[in-house]
Amino acid sequence: MYKLIFTDFDKTLVGDDLIISNENLEAIKKAQKKGVQIMLCTGRSFLKLKQFEDIIGISGENAYGVAFNGGIVYKVDDRKIIRDKRIELSLGREIIKKLRGEKASVLIYVKEKLYAERGNDEYINFYENKASLDVTYIDSFDYIE
């Protein structure tokens, strides 16, 4: 028997409308009734998952989540970070430089805040509108500390 189910968030647990389908919610509730723990895993900040954890009923001493594409593992109840392996700023700057050379749109989280450089508006609009994330626009990532 399973003891833990990890589930991705965007386009797995929820659709573009950010709603958990009845089918997904029923499957989760059925697993929980059998004593299975559910853990949300996402590229998002863990701060944006609270309402979904509440809907699903993820709570308790042994409830954890994974955020920032695996960079953080946190306790659901008190939001305490128990593992933090985010990219160092110097490496992040190197990656951003290479991505700029590829004309890629870049979003970065710094201390749980999401940033985008002005000029990437079309791509970034997805994150603001469809994914319901608050994006702070800045002139350049070069000034992020």
N, C-alpha and C positions, 0 to 999 in steps of 0.2 A: 504494500500500500504506500502511496505517496504521502510524504510529510510536509512538503514545501513545493509550491508552484511559483516560479518566477514568471512574470508577464511584462512584456514591453507595453508601453503606454500608447504613444501616437500611432494610429492606423492599425493597432492590434486590439488593445482594450477599448479605445475610443476611436470614432471616426473623425472626419474633418469638422463635424459639428460639436466635438468634445462631449458627446453623450455616450455613456456606456449602454450598449444595446441590452434589451431584456434578455436575449439569449446568453450574452456574456455574464450578466449579473446573476442569472439563474444558475449557470454552471459554477460560478464562484461560490454562491451560497450553498450549493450542493456539496462542493468540496469542503467548505468550512464546517458544515454539519458533520462531516466525517473526521474533523480534527485537523484538516490540512491548513497550513499557514499560507497566506498569499503575500507575495512581495512584488511591489511595483518597481520596474527598472526603466529608466528614461535618460534621455540626453538633457532634459530640462533641469531646472533648479528644483530641489526638494521642497522649496517654499511654495511652489505652485500646485503641489499634489494633495494638500491637506483635505480639500473638499471631496476629492475622489476617494481618498482613504476612508473618510467618514461615510460616504455612500456605500462603499464595499464592506465596511466594518472591520477595517484593519486597525487593530489596537492591541494593547497589552504589553507586558514586560518583554516578550520575545518577538515583537513586531518591528521589522526593519525595512528599509527601502534603499534603492541604489539610484543615484542621480549623477548628472554631469557625465554621462556615458561611462559610468564606472569609476569616476574620479572621487566620489563620495559614497560612503555607506553611513546611514543615519538611523537612529532610533525614532520610530514613528511618534510615540507618545510625547516625548519632550524635545524632538527635533535635534537632539544632541548628535554631533558628528562623531562617529567612532572610527572612521578610516578616511583619511584625506590624502589623496594622491593626484592632486591637480598638477598640471604642467607648470614648471617654473617660468617666471616672467621672461627670463632671457631666452629660453627655448621658444616660448610663445611668440616673442618678437621675431625670431628667425623664421618660424612657420608663417607668420603673417606676411613677412617680406616675400617669401616664395609664393604664397597664394596671390598676393597683389600682382606678381609677375605673370600669373596664369589668368588674371582678370576674374578671379573668383570672388564671390560675395562672402564676407567674413562676419561672423557674430562671435563675440567673446563674453564670457562671464568673468567678472572680477568681484569677489566678495558677494556672491549671490545677486549681482546686478548685471543685466544683459545690455551690451553695448554694440552699436553698429556705426560705421563711418557714414557720413552723409554721401549720397551718390549711389548707394546700393538699394534704392527705394523699392524697385519692383520685387526683388527677391525677399527683402525684409518685410514687405507688406504681408506676406504669408504668415510670418511669425507673429505679427501684431494682430492681424484679423482672424486668420484661421486657427492659429494655435493659442490665441489669447494670451500672448506674452507682452509684457511691458518692455519696450525697447527704448533705450536712451541714445539719442544721436549725438555724436561728437565729430569734430573736424578731422581728428586723426587718432589712431591707436597709439601713436608715438608718445603721447602724453599720459597714457595710463600708467599708474603706479601700483 
